[in-house]
C-alpha cells in the first residue's frame, strides 16, 4: 500500500528545481580541470532538462547561478540568481544566497567546486541540507601543501565550509582517494559520499589544428604538484646521452619558469628563468590545438605528487597517446597499467621509461592499446547520468 501511494505521489508531485552554480566558468577555474568539469556537466544536464521539459510530467528543471558582473558562460541555461560584485563574494554566498534559495523553493543547489581555493565560489552553509557539492581534491590540507594553499586553508571561508561539510545532502568526489580524504579530513560519513569518475571524451568532435612538432614529450599543468622539475631532470639525462627530445608544457609561462628555476645556490644567475630552446610552453591552447598535441606526442608525462583525478591522463588514453604517470593514488587506479606507473621521485626511472617508448615500438603500441580500451568507460555522459540520480532522489 505504501509503495502504491509513493508511486501515485511521484506522478503528481511538482518538478524538482535544481540550480547549477556555474561561476567556476567565470573565474580562475575556467580553462582548468574544474572548468572543464563544470562546462561539460552543465551542458549535458541542460540537454537532459530540455528533454524533460517535453515530457507530460517533467521530473526536474534547471537554472543557473552566475556572477552579475561577468558574461554568462552558458546562455542556454536560464539564470535564476546573479551574485553581485562584492569585494568578498563568499559573504554573499553565506549571508544572502541561502535565503534566496529558500524563498524561491529551490530543491537542490549543485556547487561544482566545494572547498576550492578561489573565493568566488563557495557553498552556502545554511542551505547545506539541500546542497550537492563536488570535491575535487584536498591539496590545501596535504603535508606538502604550498604556502598559498596553507594560507587558503586557514581563511575563515574555508574553515567555515569545512565545519559544515558533514551536513551536506550529498558529496560527489572524483576518485576513491578523494573519498578517503573527505572522510578523514572533512569528517564526513561514507554514506554521504559518492565516487563519480570524470569524463575524457570532450575532444571527440573536435577537429585538430595544425601543429608543427612531432615525437615530443608532453606535460599538462603548471602547479607545484605537477612535479615538472623531475621531467626536466629525466630529459636532461637523456640529452646527456645524445637523445635530444623536445618537451611541450601546457600551462602558464611564468608559473612554469618558476617551477623549473634552479634551486638557491645552484648555477643560473640572471638566466635562471629563461627556458632552453627544447622546452616549448603552450599557454591557453584551444581544444583543437591540444588534441593535435596529444596526437603527435611521443607520450604524456604526468609525474604528479598528488592528484584528485587526472583528466589529462584520460584525454591522452582516448586519443592514442601513451601515458607515463606517478605510481600514486588515484593515478594508479585510473591508468591501471604497471609499465606506465613510475616513482614520482626517480628521474632515472622516468628517463628509462621514455627511452623505451622512443626506441621500442612494441612497448608504445601496447601502451596505446591499453589506453584506448581503458578510456572507453570515462565519458561525460556516464558522469552526468550518475549526477542526475541525485537530482531525482
Wavefront OBJ file of the C-alpha trace (Angstrom):
o trace
v 0.000 0.000 0.000
v 2.818 2.384 0.873
v 4.582 1.629 -2.407
v 1.394 2.309 -4.377
v 0.915 5.633 -2.583
v 4.548 6.584 -3.274
v 4.114 5.879 -6.957
v 0.937 7.919 -7.188
v 2.550 10.799 -5.317
v 5.610 10.668 -7.587
v 3.362 11.032 -10.630
v 1.696 14.201 -9.373
v 4.424 15.989 -7.460
v 5.894 19.176 -8.868
v 9.215 19.006 -10.770
v 12.344 19.416 -8.716
v 14.018 22.778 -9.159
v 17.791 22.485 -9.476
v 20.239 25.400 -9.539
v 23.700 24.886 -11.036
v 26.447 27.122 -9.693
v 28.384 27.759 -12.906
v 30.559 30.549 -11.518
v 33.697 28.365 -11.917
v 33.430 29.266 -15.612
v 33.634 32.964 -14.767
v 36.808 32.974 -12.675
v 40.243 31.389 -12.423
v 38.847 27.857 -12.684
v 37.925 28.420 -16.340
v 40.321 26.585 -18.639
v 41.424 24.207 -15.880
v 40.090 20.798 -14.834
v 37.349 22.278 -12.637
v 36.233 24.488 -15.504
v 36.136 21.522 -17.873
v 34.085 19.549 -15.345
v 31.618 22.414 -14.820
v 31.178 23.105 -18.530
v 30.734 19.519 -19.702
v 28.373 18.539 -16.880
v 26.237 21.696 -17.048
v 25.920 21.376 -20.817
v 24.704 17.768 -20.633
v 22.375 18.479 -17.714
v 20.872 21.322 -19.753
v 20.250 18.882 -22.608
v 18.629 16.399 -20.191
v 16.432 19.158 -18.733
v 15.292 20.111 -22.248
v 14.243 16.524 -22.842
v 12.398 16.529 -19.526
v 10.504 19.707 -20.449
v 8.984 17.870 -23.408
v 7.531 15.183 -21.168
v 3.971 15.312 -19.897
v 5.198 15.421 -16.291
v 8.848 16.597 -16.184
v 10.775 15.382 -13.180
v 13.102 18.371 -12.833
v 14.056 21.719 -14.303
v 17.299 23.651 -14.043
v 18.540 27.206 -13.818
v 21.904 28.744 -13.026
v 23.743 30.899 -10.520
v 26.238 33.283 -12.129
v 28.175 36.439 -11.314
v 26.251 39.520 -12.455
v 29.342 41.498 -13.452
v 30.693 38.912 -15.913
v 29.415 37.371 -19.179
v 27.137 34.363 -18.900
v 29.217 31.332 -19.996
v 26.171 29.138 -20.728
v 23.308 31.288 -22.093
v 21.213 28.211 -22.814
v 20.641 27.697 -19.072
v 18.147 30.205 -17.573
v 19.679 32.435 -14.894
v 17.845 32.254 -11.576
v 20.339 34.068 -9.338
v 23.106 36.557 -10.110
v 25.727 37.198 -7.441
v 26.690 40.874 -7.111
v 30.258 42.093 -7.431
v 31.055 42.170 -3.718
v 34.636 42.613 -2.631
v 34.246 39.388 -0.626
v 31.775 37.372 -2.720
v 31.770 34.414 -0.318
v 29.978 36.599 2.239
v 27.061 36.972 -0.180
v 27.066 33.199 -0.594
v 26.732 32.699 3.160
v 24.505 35.633 4.164
v 22.154 36.235 1.210
v 22.106 33.244 -1.120
v 20.628 30.716 1.384
v 17.567 32.867 1.951
v 17.068 33.410 -1.778
v 17.235 29.665 -2.341
v 14.658 29.005 0.373
v 12.404 31.837 -0.754
v 12.292 30.508 -4.316
v 11.712 26.938 -3.073
v 14.850 25.553 -4.674
v 15.170 21.828 -4.097
v 18.853 21.396 -4.919
v 21.899 23.617 -5.364
v 24.847 21.905 -7.046
v 28.200 23.503 -6.224
v 30.783 22.259 -8.721
v 33.880 23.030 -6.661
v 33.413 22.841 -2.913
v 36.464 23.557 -0.739
v 38.251 25.189 -3.663
v 40.857 27.889 -3.039
v 39.327 30.691 -5.127
v 36.950 32.863 -3.131
v 34.487 33.458 -5.994
v 32.688 30.172 -5.347
v 31.568 28.590 -2.074
v 28.558 26.570 -0.996
v 26.075 28.328 1.335
v 26.252 26.640 4.721
v 22.638 27.378 5.701
v 21.461 25.516 2.598
v 23.720 22.502 3.159
v 20.770 20.197 3.874
v 19.729 20.609 0.202
v 23.186 21.010 -1.258
v 25.146 18.755 -3.580
v 28.840 19.602 -3.728
v 31.691 18.217 -5.794
v 35.087 17.998 -4.086
v 37.968 17.528 -6.499
v 40.887 17.295 -4.075
v 42.248 18.140 -0.625
v 45.547 19.672 -1.780
v 45.236 22.543 0.704
v 45.372 20.121 3.617
v 48.212 17.879 2.452
v 51.557 17.743 4.247
v 53.275 19.074 1.109
v 50.875 21.991 0.665
v 52.409 25.154 -0.747
v 52.454 28.463 1.137
v 49.460 29.795 -0.794
v 47.491 26.583 -0.141
v 48.241 26.818 3.582
v 47.062 30.433 3.514
v 43.766 29.447 1.904
v 43.049 26.590 4.304
v 43.384 28.985 7.243
v 40.922 31.532 5.856
v 37.561 31.975 7.574
v 35.743 30.939 4.393
v 37.434 27.546 4.128
v 37.252 26.831 7.863
v 33.513 27.576 7.942
v 32.820 25.382 4.917
v 34.917 22.532 6.265
v 32.995 22.624 9.540
v 29.653 22.463 7.724
v 30.730 19.866 5.166
v 29.298 16.833 7.038
v 25.791 18.333 6.799
v 25.682 18.461 3.021
v 22.953 16.356 1.469
v 25.380 14.654 -0.896
v 29.092 14.988 -1.640
v 30.410 13.900 -5.020
v 34.117 13.106 -5.416
v 36.215 12.209 -8.445
v 38.042 9.182 -7.047
v 38.268 6.740 -4.152
v 41.324 8.581 -2.859
v 39.370 11.832 -2.568
v 36.590 9.919 -0.809
v 39.049 8.674 1.803
v 40.458 12.190 2.212
v 36.939 13.596 2.590
v 36.201 11.097 5.349
v 39.485 11.670 7.199
v 39.981 15.392 6.686
v 36.378 16.518 6.356
v 34.808 14.250 8.949
v 32.080 13.131 6.535
v 30.325 9.778 6.843
v 30.954 7.408 3.947
v 27.230 7.059 3.166
v 27.082 10.744 2.215
v 29.922 10.457 -0.318
v 29.646 9.067 -3.839
v 32.522 8.490 -6.249
v 31.642 9.675 -9.758
v 34.634 9.495 -12.151
v 35.105 12.261 -14.692
v 34.942 12.008 -18.461
v 37.546 12.426 -21.152
v 35.599 12.365 -24.415
v 35.291 16.150 -24.865
v 37.740 16.117 -27.800
v 35.818 13.501 -29.791
v 34.072 16.002 -32.067
v 36.941 18.498 -32.202
v 38.971 18.963 -35.375
v 42.727 19.009 -34.599
v 44.549 22.190 -35.580
v 47.904 22.221 -37.377
v 50.857 21.559 -35.078
v 54.414 21.683 -36.384
v 56.204 19.411 -33.888
v 56.208 15.597 -33.686
v 57.543 12.919 -31.357
v 57.956 15.181 -28.326
v 57.278 14.718 -24.621
v 54.063 16.400 -23.440
v 53.116 17.643 -19.955
v 49.873 19.332 -18.916
v 49.710 21.606 -15.863
v 51.918 24.118 -14.097
v 51.096 23.820 -10.393
v 53.723 22.672 -7.830
v 52.154 19.213 -7.517
v 52.761 18.573 -11.245
v 56.442 17.912 -10.389
v 57.821 19.419 -13.610
v 61.377 19.537 -12.269
v 61.519 15.727 -12.306
v 60.733 15.633 -16.035
v 63.348 18.300 -16.686
v 65.933 16.132 -14.896
v 64.860 12.984 -16.771
v 65.027 14.668 -20.175
v 68.372 16.241 -19.253
v 69.709 12.754 -18.531
v 68.577 11.617 -21.995
v 70.144 14.653 -23.650
v 73.425 13.810 -21.945
v 73.208 10.519 -23.867
v 72.557 12.439 -27.126
v 68.820 11.684 -27.107
v 67.514 15.163 -27.868
v 63.804 15.104 -27.132
v 61.713 18.274 -27.175
v 59.302 18.968 -24.330
v 55.962 20.786 -24.660
v 54.343 22.019 -21.437
v 50.739 23.240 -21.361
v 50.373 25.964 -18.744
v 51.278 29.489 -17.705
v 54.795 30.517 -18.742
v 55.508 32.463 -15.566
v 54.474 29.526 -13.375
v 56.473 27.061 -15.453
v 59.600 29.194 -15.328
v 59.226 29.423 -11.556
v 58.891 25.616 -11.247
v 61.945 24.969 -13.425
v 64.194 27.653 -11.954
v 67.381 26.322 -10.303
v 67.265 25.954 -6.550
v 69.048 28.599 -4.434
v 72.792 28.074 -4.602
v 72.692 26.341 -7.986
v 74.025 27.835 -11.187
v 71.681 30.009 -13.172
v 72.115 33.666 -12.278
v 70.088 36.137 -14.323
v 69.267 33.441 -16.858
v 67.754 31.061 -14.305
v 64.205 31.620 -15.536
v 64.926 31.563 -19.275
v 63.784 28.209 -20.619
v 66.085 26.369 -23.050
v 65.096 26.089 -26.702
v 63.990 22.471 -26.345
v 61.180 23.442 -23.942
v 58.036 24.913 -25.506
v 55.300 26.483 -23.376
v 51.764 26.319 -24.743
v 49.516 28.828 -22.981
v 45.716 28.611 -23.156
v 45.576 26.266 -26.159
v 42.318 25.666 -27.969
v 40.802 22.192 -27.826
v 41.874 21.660 -31.435
v 45.498 22.505 -30.703
v 45.617 20.393 -27.559
v 44.104 17.450 -29.442
v 46.800 17.835 -32.092
v 49.471 17.782 -29.373
v 48.140 14.535 -27.928
v 48.046 13.032 -31.409
v 51.651 13.893 -32.276
v 53.348 13.478 -28.898
v 55.587 10.551 -28.046
v 53.862 10.333 -24.674
v 52.180 12.256 -21.882
v 54.375 12.680 -18.811
v 52.327 13.068 -15.616
v 54.645 12.813 -12.582
v 52.293 14.458 -10.058
v 52.999 14.131 -6.360
v 49.268 14.416 -5.545
v 46.115 14.476 -7.659
v 42.349 14.397 -7.322
v 41.691 12.586 -10.606
v 43.869 13.338 -13.657
v 41.787 14.397 -16.669
v 44.873 14.724 -18.957
v 45.514 11.006 -18.499
v 42.041 10.143 -19.785
v 42.396 12.645 -22.628
v 45.700 11.098 -23.680
v 44.480 7.498 -23.441
v 41.383 8.286 -25.509
v 43.473 9.977 -28.222
v 46.037 7.186 -28.510
v 48.864 8.900 -26.645
v 50.965 6.667 -24.327
v 50.955 7.730 -20.683
v 53.691 7.676 -18.052
v 52.307 8.664 -14.642
v 53.235 8.628 -10.982
v 52.594 5.408 -9.106
v 50.261 7.087 -6.607
v 46.537 7.078 -5.998
v 44.314 7.928 -7.774
v 46.560 7.742 -10.862
v 47.319 4.074 -10.229
v 43.625 3.150 -10.261
v 42.946 5.453 -13.196
v 45.649 4.132 -15.510
v 45.929 0.502 -14.307
v 48.991 -0.165 -16.447
v 52.106 -1.166 -14.433
v 54.656 -0.351 -17.186
v 53.345 3.208 -17.249
v 53.460 3.820 -13.479
v 56.716 5.187 -12.061
v 58.034 6.557 -8.743
v 57.403 10.332 -8.598
v 60.912 10.964 -7.246
v 63.119 8.818 -9.503
v 64.220 10.789 -12.580
v 66.331 7.879 -13.827
v 63.312 5.571 -13.923
v 61.398 8.158 -15.949
v 64.325 8.570 -18.345
v 64.447 4.797 -18.875
v 60.690 4.603 -19.494
v 60.819 7.462 -22.020
v 63.765 5.774 -23.741
v 61.762 2.546 -24.020
v 58.768 4.271 -25.624
v 61.094 6.054 -28.043
v 63.087 3.041 -29.250
v 60.773 0.046 -28.730
v 57.627 0.358 -30.908
v 56.033 -2.712 -29.319
v 56.102 -1.039 -25.896
v 54.489 2.119 -27.276
v 51.840 0.141 -29.181
v 50.960 -1.870 -26.075
v 50.541 1.326 -24.056
v 48.308 2.852 -26.750
v 46.115 -0.268 -26.980
v 45.652 -0.392 -23.221
v 44.810 3.312 -23.056
v 42.212 3.161 -25.813
v 40.424 0.275 -24.110
v 40.687 1.816 -20.655
v 39.377 5.245 -21.702
v 36.097 3.899 -23.066
v 34.484 3.888 -19.613
v 35.300 7.523 -18.841
v 32.668 9.643 -20.599
v 30.888 12.816 -19.511
v 27.549 11.199 -20.301
v 28.250 8.485 -17.707
v 29.224 11.163 -15.187
v 26.072 13.183 -15.879
v 23.766 10.186 -15.598
v 25.169 9.427 -12.149
v 24.620 13.027 -11.034
v 21.050 13.091 -12.336
v 20.221 10.260 -9.941
v 20.891 12.624 -7.026
v 18.675 15.312 -8.559
v 15.775 12.880 -8.726
v 16.318 11.002 -5.460
l 1 2 3 4 5 6 7 8 9 10 11 12 13 14 15 16 17 18 19 20 21 22 23 24 25 26 27 28 29 30 31 32 33 34 35 36 37 38 39 40 41 42 43 44 45 46 47 48 49 50 51 52 53 54 55 56 57 58 59 60 61 62 63 64 65 66 67 68 69 70 71 72 73 74 75 76 77 78 79 80 81 82 83 84 85 86 87 88 89 90 91 92 93 94 95 96 97 98 99 100 101 102 103 104 105 106 107 108 109 110 111 112 113 114 115 116 117 118 119 120 121 122 123 124 125 126 127 128 129 130 131 132 133 134 135 136 137 138 139 140 141 142 143 144 145 146 147 148 149 150 151 152 153 154 155 156 157 158 159 160 161 162 163 164 165 166 167 168 169 170 171 172 173 174 175 176 177 178 179 180 181 182 183 184 185 186 187 188 189 190 191 192 193 194 195 196 197 198 199 200 201 202 203 204 205 206 207 208 209 210 211 212 213 214 215 216 217 218 219 220 221 222 223 224 225 226 227 228 229 230 231 232 233 234 235 236 237 238 239 240 241 242 243 244 245 246 247 248 249 250 251 252 253 254 255 256 257 258 259 260 261 262 263 264 265 266 267 268 269 270 271 272 273 274 275 276 277 278 279 280 281 282 283 284 285 286 287 288 289 290 291 292 293 294 295 296 297 298 299 300 301 302 303 304 305 306 307 308 309 310 311 312 313 314 315 316 317 318 319 320 321 322 323 324 325 326 327 328 329 330 331 332 333 334 335 336 337 338 339 340 341 342 343 344 345 346 347 348 349 350 351 352 353 354 355 356 357 358 359 360 361 362 363 364 365 366 367 368 369 370 371 372 373 374 375 376 377 378 379 380 381 382 383 384 385 386 387 388 389 390 391 392 393
